[in-house]
Amino acid sequence: MKYLFYILCILNLYIFPIGASYGVDLIEVYNVAIKNDPELLSAEAKHKATIQGYPIARSYLLPNLNFSASSKRTRESIDGSVYGRSSSTSQFTTDEYSINLKQPLYRRDLFALLEKSEFEVAKSLAERDSARQDLIIRVAEAYFNILDSIDNITYASAEKAAIKSQLDEAKKRFEVGLIAITDYTEARASYDLSETQYIEAENLSDLSKESLYVLTGQQFKNFSLLSFDIKVKNPDPDNIKSWEDFAIKQNLDLLAYRRAQDAAISNLKYERSKHFPTLDIYGTIKETDKGGGTSGAFESNNDFIGIELNIPIFSGGNTYYSSKQAAYLEEQTKYELLKKKREIIRDTRQAFLNLKSSISKVKYSKKASESNELSVEYNKAGFEVGTRSTTDVLLALKDSFKAKRNYSKAKYEYLISKLKLKKSIGVLSIKDLEIINAWLN
């Protein structure tokens, strides 16, 4: 155990030297992503645009006031023979000014449109909040993928160094005739394979950082690492049915689909309301200033107010077929909601089971890592006295580093599963990320 511990310590100092630039943590990356992630910014902009739909719909129910003005030049010619007098030609200007007011009194369609806009805003809000929670998941996944790739480099380096040490030892023993050439060549083959694994680990580490670039638009070099030991806890409540019930009530994606169905119902009301009469009140103030003409120059002022009743009789079938179309669209949203509900239940169950599984993985992979370290020590001791072969030592080394990788992966799986389970019931927040961030160093 001490043998592997010293190797890992030395390699960590080599890969992450003292005095190296400070590594960003999960919260710092999230704060950059929330300002730069195109997917979230798009959802934010869409929500802001949807919000404007409500005052637009409301404006149709408010008074409509217009002012208009016109001025026209008239050339008037009179044939005197018709009127028994001399012919004449005159030119004059006529100016008109008017203020028109219209206020809906009974507009069933406009109230349905207002109701529809309310549901659309609520749907957009749920989608925006879901996008914020989704960003937390995406940042965490990208961050832990990078940490996983860093772990792979660390363990690949340690494995390569350990196999190199075993190769050197096998070479010495082969040269003095203590072991067969097959032991030496097998050690050489294992070392060459460890070289390729290290190169692949470096490449995967570089590639893993690209997903974080997509979220943040920035390249980060150093990262705070997860503590070797973390406390794992069972979900509370530790009952899958309770989590299903929470998800059905609180999941944001499901809430958005519910509001979409409500909006479709309101849209159906809107189309059907076109069969109903409309009643508006209107008023006009009009002033006319005529500069001449056969009637002479004059000024007139006309003020009137009235009520306009409009009763739809036939619109070529437009209202009928529009209502029929809206009914089918409402039916479509009903089945989409049912499908989404089933998907949310499935995803919640999956997140719960993944969390439970990852808890077991963390516990047992840690024990496996410790057991494999002991196995390496025992096999090396046996190799020294001739009771174990080079192959035995190499296999023990590979199993040991595989167990360490599995332990690291299990920790990341646990944290991601924990976040996904909270998102499934709509309660995931930055506080959950801050708790995980406290485990980084």
C-alpha positions as CSV (number, residue, x, y, z in Angstrom):
1,M,0.0,0.0,0.0
2,K,2.8,2.4,0.9
3,Y,4.5,1.5,-2.4
4,L,1.5,2.8,-4.5
5,F,0.9,5.7,-2.1
6,Y,4.4,7.1,-2.6
7,I,4.1,6.7,-6.4
8,L,0.8,8.6,-6.5
9,C,2.2,11.4,-4.3
10,I,5.2,11.9,-6.5
11,L,3.2,11.9,-9.6
12,N,0.7,14.3,-8.2
13,L,3.5,16.7,-7.3
14,Y,4.7,16.3,-10.9
15,I,1.4,16.8,-12.6
16,F,0.1,19.5,-10.1
17,P,3.2,21.1,-8.7
18,I,3.2,23.3,-5.6
19,G,2.9,26.9,-6.7
20,A,0.9,26.0,-9.8
21,S,-1.8,28.5,-10.8
22,Y,-5.0,28.3,-8.8
23,G,-7.6,25.8,-10.1
24,V,-11.2,26.9,-10.7
25,D,-13.9,25.2,-8.8
26,L,-17.4,24.1,-9.7
27,I,-19.1,27.4,-8.6
28,E,-16.7,29.6,-10.4
29,V,-17.2,27.6,-13.6
30,Y,-21.0,27.8,-13.1
31,N,-20.9,31.5,-12.6
32,V,-19.1,31.9,-15.9
33,A,-21.5,29.5,-17.7
34,I,-24.7,31.2,-16.5
35,K,-23.5,34.3,-18.3
36,N,-22.2,32.7,-21.4
37,D,-24.1,29.4,-22.1
38,P,-26.0,29.9,-25.4
39,E,-28.7,27.4,-24.4
40,L,-29.6,29.2,-21.2
41,L,-29.4,32.7,-22.7
42,S,-31.7,31.5,-25.5
43,A,-34.2,30.3,-22.9
44,E,-33.9,33.6,-21.0
45,A,-34.5,35.6,-24.2
46,K,-37.5,33.4,-25.2
47,H,-39.1,33.9,-21.8
48,K,-38.6,37.7,-21.9
49,A,-40.2,37.7,-25.4
50,T,-43.1,35.5,-24.2
51,I,-43.8,37.8,-21.3
52,Q,-44.6,40.6,-23.8
53,G,-47.5,38.6,-25.0
54,Y,-49.6,39.3,-22.0
55,P,-49.6,43.1,-22.2
56,I,-50.1,42.7,-26.0
57,A,-53.2,40.6,-25.4
58,R,-54.4,43.0,-22.7
59,S,-54.1,46.0,-24.9
60,Y,-56.9,44.7,-27.2
61,L,-59.3,45.1,-24.2
62,L,-58.2,48.7,-23.5
63,P,-59.4,51.9,-25.1
64,N,-58.0,52.7,-28.6
65,L,-57.5,56.4,-29.2
66,N,-56.5,57.8,-32.6
67,F,-55.9,61.3,-33.9
68,S,-56.0,62.0,-37.6
69,A,-55.5,65.2,-39.6
70,S,-55.9,65.9,-43.3
71,S,-55.5,68.9,-45.6
72,K,-56.6,69.0,-49.2
73,R,-56.5,71.7,-51.9
74,T,-59.6,71.9,-54.2
75,R,-59.9,73.5,-57.6
76,E,-63.6,74.1,-58.3
77,S,-65.0,75.1,-61.7
78,I,-68.7,76.1,-62.2
79,D,-70.5,76.2,-65.5
80,G,-72.6,79.3,-65.3
81,S,-75.0,78.3,-68.1
82,V,-76.4,75.6,-65.9
83,Y,-77.2,78.0,-63.1
84,G,-78.0,81.0,-65.2
85,R,-75.0,82.9,-64.2
86,S,-71.5,83.6,-65.3
87,S,-69.0,80.7,-65.1
88,S,-66.3,80.9,-62.3
89,T,-63.3,79.0,-61.0
90,S,-62.1,79.0,-57.4
91,Q,-59.5,77.3,-55.3
92,F,-59.7,76.6,-51.6
93,T,-58.2,74.5,-48.8
94,T,-60.2,72.1,-46.6
95,D,-58.6,71.0,-43.2
96,E,-60.0,68.2,-41.1
97,Y,-59.1,67.0,-37.6
98,S,-60.6,64.1,-35.7
99,I,-60.1,62.2,-32.5
100,N,-61.5,58.6,-32.5
101,L,-62.1,56.5,-29.4
102,K,-63.1,52.8,-29.4
103,Q,-63.5,50.7,-26.3
104,P,-64.5,47.0,-26.3
105,L,-67.5,46.3,-24.1
106,Y,-68.1,42.6,-24.8
107,R,-65.4,40.7,-26.5
108,R,-65.4,37.0,-25.5
109,D,-62.6,36.2,-27.9
110,L,-60.2,38.8,-26.5
111,F,-60.7,37.5,-22.9
112,A,-59.9,34.0,-24.2
113,L,-56.8,35.4,-25.9
114,L,-55.7,37.1,-22.6
115,E,-56.1,33.8,-20.7
116,K,-54.1,32.0,-23.3
117,S,-51.2,34.5,-23.0
118,E,-51.2,34.0,-19.2
119,F,-50.7,30.2,-19.6
120,E,-48.0,30.8,-22.3
121,V,-46.1,33.1,-19.9
122,A,-46.4,30.4,-17.1
123,K,-45.2,27.7,-19.6
124,S,-42.2,29.9,-20.6
125,L,-41.3,30.5,-16.9
126,A,-41.2,26.8,-16.2
127,E,-39.1,26.2,-19.3
128,R,-36.7,29.0,-18.2
129,D,-36.4,27.6,-14.7
130,S,-35.9,24.1,-16.1
131,A,-33.1,25.4,-18.3
132,R,-31.4,26.9,-15.3
133,Q,-31.5,23.6,-13.5
134,D,-30.3,21.8,-16.7
135,L,-27.3,24.1,-16.8
136,I,-26.4,23.0,-13.2
137,I,-26.4,19.4,-14.5
138,R,-24.5,20.1,-17.6
139,V,-21.8,22.1,-15.8
140,A,-21.4,19.4,-13.2
141,E,-21.2,16.6,-15.8
142,A,-18.6,18.6,-17.9
143,Y,-16.6,19.4,-14.8
144,F,-16.6,15.9,-13.4
145,N,-15.7,14.5,-16.8
146,I,-12.6,16.6,-16.7
147,L,-11.8,15.5,-13.2
148,D,-12.3,11.9,-14.3
149,S,-9.9,12.5,-17.2
150,I,-7.4,14.0,-14.8
151,D,-7.7,10.9,-12.6
152,N,-7.1,8.7,-15.6
153,I,-3.9,10.6,-16.4
154,T,-2.8,10.3,-12.8
155,Y,-3.5,6.6,-12.5
156,A,-2.1,5.9,-16.0
157,S,1.1,7.7,-15.0
158,A,1.3,5.8,-11.7
159,E,0.6,2.5,-13.5
160,K,3.2,3.2,-16.0
161,A,5.8,4.1,-13.3
162,A,4.9,1.0,-11.3
163,I,5.2,-1.3,-14.4
164,K,8.5,0.4,-15.3
165,S,9.8,-0.4,-11.9
166,Q,8.7,-4.0,-12.3
167,L,10.2,-4.1,-15.8
168,D,13.6,-2.9,-14.4
169,E,13.4,-5.5,-11.7
170,A,12.5,-8.3,-14.2
171,K,15.4,-7.2,-16.5
172,K,17.9,-7.5,-13.6
173,R,16.6,-10.9,-12.7
174,F,16.6,-12.1,-16.3
175,E,20.1,-11.0,-16.8
176,V,21.3,-13.1,-13.8
177,G,19.2,-16.0,-14.9
178,L,16.6,-15.9,-12.0
179,I,13.6,-15.7,-14.3
180,A,12.7,-16.9,-17.8
181,I,12.7,-14.5,-20.8
182,T,8.9,-14.9,-21.1
183,D,8.5,-13.0,-17.7
184,Y,10.8,-10.2,-19.0
185,T,9.0,-9.9,-22.4
186,E,5.6,-9.9,-20.7
187,A,6.8,-7.0,-18.5
188,R,8.0,-5.2,-21.5
189,A,4.7,-5.7,-23.3
190,S,2.8,-4.4,-20.3
191,Y,5.0,-1.3,-20.1
192,D,4.4,-0.6,-23.8
193,L,0.7,-0.9,-23.3
194,S,0.8,1.4,-20.3
195,E,2.5,4.0,-22.6
196,T,-0.3,3.9,-25.1
197,Q,-2.9,4.1,-22.3
198,Y,-1.2,7.2,-20.9
199,I,-1.1,8.9,-24.3
200,E,-4.8,8.1,-24.8
201,A,-5.6,9.4,-21.3
202,E,-3.9,12.7,-22.2
203,N,-5.9,13.0,-25.4
204,L,-9.2,12.3,-23.7
205,S,-8.3,14.9,-21.0
206,D,-7.9,17.5,-23.7
207,L,-11.1,16.5,-25.4
208,S,-13.1,16.6,-22.2
209,K,-12.3,20.3,-21.7
210,E,-14.1,21.1,-25.0
211,S,-17.6,20.5,-23.6
212,L,-16.9,23.0,-20.9
213,Y,-15.8,25.5,-23.5
214,V,-19.2,25.1,-25.2
215,L,-20.9,26.1,-21.9
216,T,-18.6,29.0,-20.9
217,G,-16.8,30.2,-24.1
218,Q,-13.5,30.0,-22.0
219,Q,-10.6,27.6,-21.7
220,F,-9.6,26.6,-18.2
221,K,-6.3,25.0,-17.4
222,N,-6.4,24.0,-13.7
223,F,-9.3,22.6,-11.7
224,S,-10.0,22.0,-8.0
225,L,-10.1,18.2,-7.4
226,L,-12.6,16.1,-5.5
227,S,-11.6,14.9,-2.1
228,F,-10.5,11.3,-1.9
229,D,-13.2,10.4,0.5
230,I,-16.7,11.8,0.4
231,K,-19.8,11.1,2.5
232,V,-22.5,9.3,0.6
233,K,-26.1,9.3,1.9
234,N,-29.2,7.5,0.9
235,P,-32.0,9.6,-0.7
236,D,-34.4,11.0,1.8
237,P,-37.1,9.7,1.7
238,D,-35.6,6.4,0.8
239,N,-38.7,5.4,-1.1
240,I,-39.0,5.4,-4.9
241,K,-42.8,5.9,-4.9
242,S,-42.4,9.1,-2.8
243,W,-40.0,10.5,-5.4
244,E,-42.4,9.6,-8.2
245,D,-45.2,11.6,-6.4
246,F,-42.9,14.6,-5.9
247,A,-41.9,14.5,-9.6
248,I,-45.5,14.4,-10.8
249,K,-46.4,17.5,-8.7
250,Q,-43.2,19.5,-9.0
251,N,-41.2,18.6,-12.1
252,L,-40.7,21.8,-14.1
253,D,-40.8,20.1,-17.6
254,L,-44.1,18.5,-16.7
255,L,-45.4,21.8,-15.4
256,A,-44.5,23.4,-18.7
257,Y,-46.5,20.7,-20.6
258,R,-49.5,21.3,-18.3
259,R,-49.4,25.0,-19.0
260,A,-49.1,24.2,-22.7
261,Q,-52.3,22.2,-22.5
262,D,-54.0,25.0,-20.6
263,A,-52.9,27.4,-23.4
264,A,-54.4,25.0,-26.0
265,I,-57.7,24.9,-24.2
266,S,-57.8,28.7,-24.1
267,N,-56.9,28.8,-27.8
268,L,-59.9,26.5,-28.4
269,K,-62.1,29.0,-26.4
270,Y,-60.7,31.8,-28.5
271,E,-61.6,30.1,-31.8
272,R,-65.1,29.1,-30.6
273,S,-65.8,32.6,-29.3
274,K,-65.7,34.0,-32.8
275,H,-69.3,32.7,-33.1
276,F,-70.3,35.2,-30.4
277,P,-71.4,38.8,-31.0
278,T,-69.1,41.7,-30.1
279,L,-70.1,45.0,-28.6
280,D,-67.9,48.1,-28.8
281,I,-68.5,51.7,-27.8
282,Y,-67.0,54.4,-30.0
283,G,-66.9,58.1,-30.1
284,T,-65.5,60.8,-32.5
285,I,-64.7,64.5,-32.3
286,K,-64.3,66.0,-35.7
287,E,-63.5,69.6,-36.8
288,T,-63.7,70.8,-40.4
289,D,-62.4,74.1,-41.7
290,K,-63.4,74.7,-45.4
291,G,-61.9,77.7,-47.1
292,G,-64.5,78.2,-49.9
293,G,-66.5,76.5,-52.6
294,T,-70.1,76.9,-53.7
295,S,-71.3,76.8,-50.2
296,G,-68.8,79.4,-49.1
297,A,-66.2,79.2,-46.3
298,F,-67.3,77.6,-43.1
299,E,-66.1,75.8,-39.9
300,S,-68.0,72.8,-38.5
301,N,-67.6,70.7,-35.3
302,N,-69.2,67.2,-35.0
303,D,-69.2,65.2,-31.8
304,F,-70.9,61.8,-31.6
305,I,-70.8,58.6,-29.5
306,G,-72.3,55.2,-30.3
307,I,-72.4,51.5,-29.7
308,E,-71.5,49.0,-32.4
309,L,-72.9,45.5,-32.3
310,N,-71.4,42.9,-34.6
311,I,-73.1,39.5,-35.0
312,P,-71.2,36.9,-37.0
313,I,-73.4,35.1,-39.4
314,F,-71.2,33.3,-42.0
315,S,-67.5,33.6,-42.5
316,G,-67.0,31.0,-45.3
317,G,-66.5,28.2,-42.7
318,N,-63.4,29.9,-41.3
319,T,-64.7,29.9,-37.7
320,Y,-66.0,26.3,-37.8
321,Y,-62.8,24.8,-39.2
322,S,-60.5,27.0,-37.0
323,S,-62.4,25.7,-34.0
324,K,-62.1,22.1,-35.2
325,Q,-58.4,22.6,-35.8
326,A,-57.9,24.0,-32.3
327,A,-59.8,21.1,-30.8
328,Y,-57.4,18.6,-32.4
329,L,-54.4,20.7,-31.3
330,E,-55.8,20.6,-27.7
331,E,-56.1,16.8,-28.0
332,Q,-52.5,16.6,-29.2
333,T,-51.3,18.5,-26.1
334,K,-53.2,16.1,-23.9
335,Y,-51.3,13.1,-25.3
336,E,-48.0,15.0,-25.2
337,L,-48.6,15.7,-21.5
338,L,-49.4,12.0,-20.9
339,K,-46.2,11.0,-22.7
340,K,-44.1,13.5,-20.8
341,K,-45.6,12.3,-17.5
342,R,-44.6,8.8,-18.2
343,E,-41.1,9.9,-19.2
344,I,-40.7,11.9,-16.0
345,I,-41.7,9.0,-13.9
346,R,-39.2,6.8,-15.8
347,D,-36.4,9.4,-15.4
348,T,-37.2,9.8,-11.7
349,R,-37.1,6.1,-11.1
350,Q,-33.9,5.8,-13.1
351,A,-32.3,8.7,-11.2
352,F,-33.3,7.1,-7.9
353,L,-32.0,3.7,-8.8
354,N,-28.8,5.2,-10.2
355,L,-28.2,7.0,-7.0
356,K,-28.8,3.9,-4.9
357,S,-26.5,1.9,-7.2
358,S,-23.7,4.6,-7.1
359,I,-23.8,4.6,-3.3
360,S,-23.0,0.9,-3.3
361,K,-20.4,1.4,-6.0
362,V,-18.6,4.1,-3.9
363,K,-18.6,1.8,-0.8
364,Y,-17.5,-1.4,-2.5
365,S,-15.1,0.1,-5.0
366,K,-13.2,1.8,-2.1
367,K,-13.0,-1.5,-0.4
368,A,-11.8,-3.1,-3.6
369,S,-9.2,-0.5,-4.0
370,E,-7.8,-1.1,-0.6
371,S,-7.9,-4.9,-1.1
372,N,-6.0,-4.6,-4.4
373,E,-3.3,-2.4,-2.8
374,L,-2.7,-5.2,-0.3
375,S,-2.7,-7.7,-3.1
376,V,0.1,-5.7,-4.9
377,E,2.2,-5.7,-1.7
378,Y,1.7,-9.4,-1.2
379,N,2.5,-10.2,-4.8
380,K,5.6,-8.1,-4.8
381,A,6.8,-9.7,-1.6
382,G,6.2,-13.1,-3.1
383,F,8.1,-12.0,-6.2
384,E,11.0,-11.1,-4.1
385,V,11.2,-14.6,-2.6
386,G,10.3,-16.4,-5.8
387,T,6.7,-17.6,-5.0
388,R,5.1,-15.1,-7.4
389,S,5.9,-14.4,-11.0
390,T,6.2,-11.2,-12.9
391,T,2.8,-11.9,-14.4
392,D,1.3,-12.1,-11.0
393,V,2.7,-8.8,-10.0
394,L,1.6,-7.1,-13.3
395,L,-1.9,-8.4,-13.0
396,A,-2.1,-7.2,-9.4
397,L,-0.9,-3.8,-10.4
398,K,-3.4,-3.5,-13.2
399,D,-6.2,-4.7,-10.9
400,S,-5.2,-2.1,-8.3
401,F,-5.3,0.8,-10.7
402,K,-8.5,-0.4,-12.3
403,A,-10.0,-0.4,-8.8
404,K,-8.8,3.1,-8.1
405,R,-10.3,4.3,-11.4
406,N,-13.6,2.6,-10.5
407,Y,-13.7,4.3,-7.1
408,S,-13.1,7.7,-8.7
409,K,-15.8,7.1,-11.3
410,A,-18.2,5.9,-8.7
411,K,-17.9,9.2,-6.7
412,Y,-18.6,11.2,-9.8
413,E,-21.6,9.0,-10.7
414,Y,-23.0,9.5,-7.2
415,L,-22.8,13.3,-7.3
416,I,-24.4,13.5,-10.8
417,S,-27.1,11.0,-9.8
418,K,-27.8,13.1,-6.7
419,L,-28.2,16.3,-8.8
420,K,-30.4,14.5,-11.4
421,L,-32.7,13.1,-8.8
422,K,-33.3,16.6,-7.4
423,K,-33.9,18.0,-10.8
424,S,-36.5,15.3,-11.5
425,I,-38.6,16.8,-8.7
426,G,-37.9,20.4,-9.6
427,V,-36.0,21.5,-6.5
428,L,-32.4,21.5,-7.8
429,S,-30.7,24.8,-7.0
430,I,-27.3,26.5,-6.7
431,K,-27.2,25.4,-3.1
432,D,-26.8,21.8,-4.2
433,L,-23.8,22.8,-6.3
434,E,-22.3,24.7,-3.4
435,I,-22.5,21.6,-1.1
436,I,-20.6,19.6,-3.7
437,N,-18.2,22.5,-4.2
438,A,-17.2,22.3,-0.5
439,W,-15.8,18.8,-1.3
440,L,-13.3,20.2,-3.8
441,N,-9.8,21.2,-2.9
